[in-house]
Amino acid sequence: MSAAKVKMREKKMKNQPASVQYPSSPLNVERGARSGGNTSVPGDSSDVHHSSERQMKPPHRSGWVRGHHKDGGGYAKEMPKYIPAGAFSRARAAEVSAMLRAVSKTTGSSQVFQALPKHMRRRAMSHNTKRLPRRLRDVANRMREKSLQASPKKKKELAKSKSRKARRRHGNLLLEFNRRQRKNIWLETHIWHAKRFHMAKKWGYCLGDRPTYKCYRPCYRAMSSHCLLQDLSYYCCIELQGQEGQLLAALSQLTSKEAGPTFAAALCLSGCRQGSVTVYRAGWYPSQPLGPVTFLWRPRIQGSTHRQLWIWAHPTLKQDLLPELQSVCQCCEAVVLPVVPPAEAHPNLQTEPENTSEANLILGTKRKRGGKDIGGPPAKKILGDGTRLPGTPVSWKSSSTGIVINDLTMEIIRYRLIGPQSHSVLVETLEAAMHCDEVNKSQPPSLWWPQHCKDESMMALHQQQTDVFHTLKGIYSTGELPPGTVLGLTVDDPRLTLPTKKVKALPCVNQAQEIDEEKRRQLMLRGVSEHCCQSSLWEPSVRDNVTKNKISEQELNRMRSEVLVPGSRLSPVPAQGRVPILLVHQPGKQVGNEMSSWGAGWDLLLPKGWGMAFWVPLVYRGVRIAGLNMSLKHSQNKAAPHFPHDYPDCPAGIRFQEEQEDELLDKFKRRPPAKRTNYIKQGCLAPFRCSWQQLTEEWELLTREEGEVGKGDEQTQSTTKTDAVLEVMTSQDITVTKPPSCFTVLRNRKSLRLLSGWCRPTTSKGQRPWRVGEVPPLSRSAVTSFLAAHGMSLVWVRASLLSKGKPELHALLCVPSAEDLKLLGKKQESSGPQEPPHRDYIKSRIKRQKKGSKKAPPSSSDAPEGEGSDLPSNKEPVPSKESKLSPQSSSEIILGLWPDPLPSVISHCSRVTLGWVTQGDFSLSVGCGEALGFVSVAGLLNTLLNQPVEHRGKLLLRNPTSLHYRFAKINIEV
C-alpha cells in the first residue's frame, strides 16, 4: 500500500477501534516475543488462544490489509475452534461504544450537511439551512447560533448586491458614478474617455493619459494638417472683479515687465486678446516663481470702470496661486454661500404631477417604476466641482479694495482644438443662434434667450459676431490669425445638426470665394474688434440658466421622432438650445524662426453641463482625440516648456520632480540587479532626477576659482585654467561650502536675446545661421557683467542632434573637448567620442565588508597605494575614511545607483557637465533627434568663450544608459 493510501486510511480510522486480529504461526509469535511485540486476539488482550498456522508469503503484514491478496496470502486457512462468549461480548461492546463516540464527536471542520451522503450534498447548504433535510435543520440552526456566540467579533452581514439589471438603471448608475468620484473628480467626458483611453489619476482628477490604440503618428498628422481635440476642463479658473486700477495695482506685484507682457498689456486689457504670463510671489522677482497662467479680460462696458478678469491656471498651481492672489488683493473675508436644500438646488427636479397616470398613458413613453424607487429623491448627475463640501467658501472679498475673488473651477468647460483646420471644424460644427422672430413665441419666461432678443443693441451685436464667424470660412490656416484673438458668440445646440456618419471637416473653396476679401484681410491683420469680444458667458446668471434648461437626450430623441423627414433638422429650434460660448485663439510656436505658428488652434469655452453635447459633434467632424501624453508632445514640437515638467524652480515643478523620481526608482527596484542598468558604471550620478541646485553652485564656484587662477597669467589658455580648477574641485569636497542662494530660470527677455545671439542661432541641424540684430561681441568683460546678474541661473535650450540618435529623459549635456571639435571639423557626420567605463567601487566595498566580517582584513593604511583593481581611478571621487559603509547603510544602498550625498556633478565624467534634458525624443517635425532642457548660464558662457567661432554653440549629448556622446547644436529661441 502506498504512503498516500496509508495516510488516508489513518485519517479515516483515527477515531475507530482497533481491528480484531488472530495470532499468527508460532514462528511469528516467537519473533514477536523477541522483538517485544504483542499479538492481538479476538477477545481481551490478556487471553491467549491458539489457532492454526497461517500460510503466508514473506514479508508478513499484520493487521487488516485493503484489497484481495493473491493465493489467499494474508488470510487464515482455518477458523478458530471456539470463541469465549464473555471476552467476545466485551470486545464487541467496546467497539460499539467507540463507534458511537466517533459519530457523536464533531471536529472543527465537520458540519451537519457532511452527515449526508455525497450525492445529497449541495454547496448552498453551508450558508442556507433551508437546503438541508428537515430532520437536520434544527441541529444546523443550533450550531450556527453557537458559532456566532462563540466568535469574538460579530461578522458584519453584507447587503445583497443588486442584480445587473438593477445596477444598470439610470438612477442607480448615477449614484454609483457620484460615489466613485469622491476622491478624484470626473470630467463630463470621463465615461467617453474611459472606454477609449488609459486613465490616470493626477492632480485630484481622473484624466485620459493615452489612447488604447496606436495613434502617435496620426495625432502628429492631425496637429500638422487637420485638427486634434483635447479636454482641458481640469484647468482652474479664478475670477477677479473690481475697479481696473485696484486690480492692476494688485497684480503688478506678481509680474515684471522684464519677463514680457504683463496683465496691463494694452491689447489684453481691452479684452481683444488672451495673454500669458509667469507669476511670482509678490515682490520676489526674479526668484520664487509660481508658474505660468493665461488670463482674459472682459471687454469694457461703456460708462463703467468695473472690470472682470479670468485667470486660468494648472491644478497644481492653484494651491500656490490662490493664497497669493488673496494676499495682494487683501481678500481675506470668505463669502460663505447659504446651504441650499436639494429641492431648491435642483429646481428642475419637480415632484410628479397629480395626473401621473394620464401622463404614463401617452403613446411612446415608458411607465415609471413604482415601489421603493419613488420614495427617495432621484439621482442627480454631478456638474461642476461636486466634491466640494456645502460650507466650503468659493468666494472672497475685500472691504478695503472692493475686489472679489471667485473660484470658478469646473464651472466652465474648456476644449482645445489644435491644427491648421481647427476653424473649419468649428464652422462645420457650430451654427449661430437664430433671431427670436424665428422662434416660437410661446416659450416659458424663465429662458434667457427670448429676454435677450428683446434688446435691439444685443441682437445687432449678435449679427456682427455672426458675420465675423462666417468670415472664418475664408481663412486657409488657423495660424494666419493674430495670436490670442477672442470672439464671443451664441450658437444653437450642436446636437441638432449632428451628422449620421463621421465626416472630415475640410475648408470649402466655394464658400471661401464668397467671403468678402476686405473683411478677411482685416480679420487676419487686426483680429476681432473689441465690441465683438463680448459674450453672455461672463454672466453667472446666464450660465446657470443655460445649464438648468438644457434639453435632455430623451426629450431630444422624442422631438426627432416627430419630424416628418427622418434626419432633418428640428424646426423651429427650441429656445432651450441657445448656448453662449467664447472662442479664444491659441497661438502656436512663437519663438525662433522655424515652423512659425505650428500647433496653433482654438479654445472653446462653454458653460458646465454642455460638455458631451459639444464633444460628440466635434468628434463626428473627424478630429483626433488626445490625452495628457500628447499635450507633452505638442509642447515638445513647439520647443516650449511644459508645466509642471519643465519648471524646476517652481513649487509645482519641485513636487513633480520628487514624484517622478519616486516612480522611476520604484520601477528600477522592481528589476533584479543583474537585469537592470548599473548607472555607476555608466558614469551617471542621478539618472532619475536633476540636481539643479548643485549644478549651479558648482559652476559658480568654478567661475570664481577660474577668475582667481586667471589673474596671474592672462596669456594662459582658458581650457588649461578650467582643467586646473577641475582638479582642485575634484580633490576637495565642495559640499562643505556655505549654501548660496537658490537657482532661478532666466526669463529676462533682453538677457535671453543677448545670450541667443552669442550662441550663433542656426536651423535645427545647424545648416544655415539666422540673422540676428546687433549683439555686442562676446568678451570676458561682457561675460563677467552678465554673470554678475545671472550667475545662479539656468537657461532653457533646444538641442538638435547633428547625427543619428534619440535623446532620452535626463540625458547629459556636456562640453566637448578641443580634440572632439577637431574631429567634428574633419568629419561633420562624426558620431562622437566614448565615455570610458567607470568602476563600481561601492559594490566592491560591500563585498570587502562581507569578507571582512568573516576574517579581519588588514587596515587600509597598511595596504600599498594603487593596490587592488577595484579601487576608483584618479578622476573618480574617492570616498573619505569617515564614510565607511555601516551594515545599516549598506542594506539601504541600491546597487547600481550612487548614494547620497552625490559627488561633484560637473567633473564626474571625462566631459564637463553643463545641464540635463527634461524632454527628448525623435522629432517628426524636424526629422532628427531633439532635446529640450536646461544648462547653467555660467557654464554656457564659459563654454562659448572657449570655443572657436565656427563651432560656437555645439555640445555633446549622452543618454543615461549609454557611454556614447553625440554632437548637438543648441539654440536659445526667444
Buried (B, 14 or more C-beta within 10 A) or exposed (E): EEEEEEEEEEEEEEEEBBEBEBBBBEEBBEEBEEEEEEBBBBBBEEEEBEBBBBEBEEEBEEEEEEEEEEEEBBEBEEEBEEEBEEBBEEBEEEBEEBEEEEEEEEEEEEBBBEBBEEEEBEEEBBEEBEBBEEEBBEEBEEBBEEEEEEEEEEEEEEEEEEEEEEEEBEBBBBBEBBEEBEEBBBBBBBEBBEEEBBBBEBBBBBBBBBBEEEBEEBBBBBBBEBBBBBBBBBBBBBBBBBBBEBBBBBBBBBBBEEBBBBBBBEBBBBBBBBBBBBBBBBEEBBBBBBBBBBBBBBBBEEEEEEBBBBBBBBBBBBBBBBEBBBBBBBBEBBEEEEEEEEEEEBEEEEEEEEEEEEEEEEEEEEEEEEEEEEEEEEBBEBBBBBBBEEEEEBBBBBEEBBBBBBBBBBBBBBBBBBBBBBBBBBBBBBBBBBEBEEBEEEBEEEBBBBBBBEEEEBBEBBEEBBEBBBBBBBBBBBBBBBBBBBBBBBBBBBBBBBEEEEEEBEBBEEEEEEBEEEBBEBBBEEBBBBBBBBBBBBBEEBBBBBBBBBBEEEEBEEEBEEEEEEEEEBEEBBBBBBBBBBBBBBBBBBBBEBBEBBBBBBBBBBBBBBBBBBBBBBBBBBBBBBBBBBBBBBBBBBBBBBBBBBBBBBBBBBBBBEEBBEEBBEEBEEEEEEEBBBBBBBBBBBBBBBBBBBBBBBBBBBBEBBBEBBEEEEEEEBEEBBBBBBEBBBEEEBEEEEEEEEBBBBBBBEBBBBBBBBBBBBBBBBEEEBEBEEBEEBEEEBBEEBBEEBBBBBBBBBBBBBBEBBBBBBBBBBBBBEEBBEBBEEEEEBBBBEBEEBBBBBBBBBEBBEEEEEEEEEEEEEEEEEEEEEBBEEBBBBBEEEEEBEEEEBEEBBBBBBBEEBBBBBBBBBBBBBBBBBBBBBBBBBEBBBBBBBBBBBBBBBBBBBBEEEBBBBBBBBBBEBBBBBBBBBBBBB
